[in-house]
Amino acid sequence: MRSEGFENCDLLVAGSGAAGLAAAVTAAHHGLKVLLIEKDDVLGGTTAWSGGWIWAPCNPIAKAHGVVEDISEPRRYLEAVQGNNFNAELVDAFLAATPEMVDFFENETALQFDPGLHIPDTYGHQPGAGTGGRSVIAKPFDGRELGPDIVRMRLPLPETSFMGLTIQAGPDLKAFMSVTRSVRSAAYVAKRMGRHLRDLARHGRAMQLRNGSALVARLIRSAKDAGVEIRTGHAISGLVTGENGVEGATISGPDGGLTVRTSRGVILACGGFPNDPARKNASFPFPETHRTLAVPAASGDGLRLGESVGGHQGRTLDSPGAWCPVSEVTWPNGKTGVFPHIIDRGKPGLIGVLKSGRRFCNEGLGYHDYVKALYDATDGDETPESWLICDHRFIRRYGIGIVRPAPMPIRPWLKTGYLSSGKTLSELAQVCGIDAKGLQDTVSEFNSGVAQGVDHAFGRGTTPYMRLQGDAEVQPNPCLAPIERAPFYAVRVIPGNFGTFAGLQTDGHSRVLDDSGAPIPGLYAAGTDMASVMGGHYPAGGINLGPALTFGFISGRHAAGAAP
């Protein structure tokens, strides 16, 4: 019942990313009356801008394709990677529930998955590392199936889409990358782009949804099917407490304030704190130069609310955020953005260097590792910055950053200053402010091992993860090719993040804990409002969305009294 300024429901969920939507769908499926609120005017949070991959060990999709493993293997892997940051309760809860989460959504909702059968974990040298099958991704989705709700879907980032079209890692991306070298790829791309142009003309947006957009759209469809009420433009301003703990919240919206009373509590999934300056300054290294790929609305609301009733941030994490190297983009029309360097770093014929011209890391390892290495190589009075260096052959075959491969033009990005070039390595170094001799020596040393397929300095191409990031057509090492064909190019790269790890400390049921370690009745946190189950490490692609969906599922199920 609703009266002036008051409303009742069973469960209130704050946030419409993967965690919030998963929690709402799960709770509603188990019979609860669920209200989901989102303070933005669009749905999807940072999830909608993500690559969409979900780390889900022992999932039934992989099992159906013949990939079977015991849960002890991913546990052994996480324990090895996390070391002293390993939280057995959270890891065990995650690993036990993840297969159930995938099975639930696959069989009970509109969220359907494709397997990542050949995607290995990042650290192949660690015990228990997987070589494929631990990842899933939402199947592509036709946006027209959302009906009028499509206007509430967050649009893709222009930096990570092509004319607003999302392109999925795997065969889809490979076709776009090889469009000038394969008749089959050209036909495939022509079909995709033809449909996209028609969608833009008719609907003003992409309707072929993939990656995080497909995940969000399928979850929205599932939420509507389950009877979840979704309101955009509404934010939690405070929690209501009583003798049963958290019993509701005050929210603000277009029509003013409202108090929502709940019988089963509140789930916080507001997106962490990547846009909270105070928290960022207190916990990030070199915060003044750090750029985020998270949505502006992810400004720490969930953490502040949790702390207001006795919760606290996780205190035993290796890193406070999910790091990613980024470049700052100025578009020809003057608009600005950031580009995440996820794919290009591992391709053969590219290196990352410091101002000294020297390499500082294995560029083919994970994006989190690149930024950690950059931080380690930066003195306190310096700016953490690096340059990705390549030659003309590389940029025409793979592109670099926002610069697309052939046949897309290079010149616009040279004009904006995003891309630097030189007829020689010395000239390129002078343009970028890099030590010329250091760069020349580094490239010479790098090239010396390429013919034998050996990276003498950092061992690129020595694990399944690194080799997958490379180019299988390049041998003997798919991650190595010489940098030798002028002109030469560079893009300046700085630290960035996909979101934060240091959320509220919870137990294995996703309940927020107080300083004594006791759960706060009626209060849950999931997604990046929850302290990372990965201990602040980045052991595989999809380790943000996998736990977000899983602990959204766990919290929704527990709130409904349906936990096993």
HELIX and SHEET records of a PDB file:
HELIX    1   1 ALA A   18  HIS A   29  1                                  12    
HELIX    2   2 GLY A   45  TRP A   49  5                                   5    
HELIX    3   3 PRO A   60  ALA A   64  1                                   5    
HELIX    4   4 SER A   72  GLN A   82  1                                  11    
HELIX    5   5 GLY A   83  ASN A   85  5                                   3    
HELIX    6   6 ALA A   88  GLU A  108  1                                  21    
HELIX    7   7 GLY A  143  ARG A  152  5                                  10    
HELIX    8   8 PRO A  158  THR A  160  5                                   3    
HELIX    9   9 PRO A  171  MET A  177  1                                   7    
HELIX   10  10 VAL A  183  HIS A  203  1                                  21    
HELIX   11  11 ASN A  211  ALA A  226  1                                  16    
HELIX   12  12 PRO A  277  SER A  283  1                                   7    
HELIX   13  13 PRO A  287  THR A  289  5                                   3    
HELIX   14  14 ASP A  301  SER A  308  1                                   8    
HELIX   15  15 ASP A  344  GLY A  346  5                                   3    
HELIX   16  16 TYR A  367  ASP A  376  1                                  10    
HELIX   17  17 HIS A  392  ARG A  397  1                                   6    
HELIX   18  18 ARG A  411  THR A  416  1                                   6    
HELIX   19  19 LEU A  425  CYS A  432  1                                   8    
HELIX   20  20 ALA A  436  VAL A  450  1                                  15    
HELIX   21  21 PRO A  464  GLN A  469  1                                   6    
HELIX   22  22 GLY A  527  ASP A  529  5                                   3    
HELIX   23  23 LEU A  545  ALA A  559  1                                  15    
SHEET    1   A 5 ARG A   2  SER A   3  0                                        
SHEET    2   A 5 PHE A   6  CYS A   9 -1                                        
SHEET    3   A 5 GLY A 256  THR A 262  1                                        
SHEET    4   A 5 GLY A 245  GLY A 253 -1                                        
SHEET    5   A 5 ALA A 235  GLY A 242 -1                                        
SHEET    1   B 6 GLU A 229  THR A 232  0                                        
SHEET    2   B 6 VAL A  34  GLU A  38  1                                        
SHEET    3   B 6 LEU A  11  ALA A  14  1                                        
SHEET    4   B 6 VAL A 266  LEU A 268  1                                        
SHEET    5   B 6 PRO A 519  ALA A 525  1                                        
SHEET    6   B 6 ARG A 511  LEU A 513 -1                                        
SHEET    1   C 3 TRP A  53  TRP A  55  0                                        
SHEET    2   C 3 SER A 135  ALA A 138 -1                                        
SHEET    3   C 3 PHE A 113  GLY A 116 -1                                        
SHEET    1   D 2 PHE A 141  ASP A 142  0                                        
SHEET    2   D 2 GLN A 208  LEU A 209 -1                                        
SHEET    1   E 4 ARG A 291  THR A 292  0                                        
SHEET    2   E 4 PHE A 488  THR A 500  1                                        
SHEET    3   E 4 GLY A 321  THR A 330 -1                                        
SHEET    4   E 4 THR A 336  PRO A 340 -1                                        
SHEET    1   F 4 ARG A 291  THR A 292  0                                        
SHEET    2   F 4 PHE A 488  THR A 500  1                                        
SHEET    3   F 4 SER A 386  ASP A 391 -1                                        
SHEET    4   F 4 LEU A 350  VAL A 353 -1                                        
SHEET    1   G 3 ARG A 291  THR A 292  0                                        
SHEET    2   G 3 PHE A 488  THR A 500  1                                        
SHEET    3   G 3 SER A 420  GLY A 422 -1                                        
END                                                                             
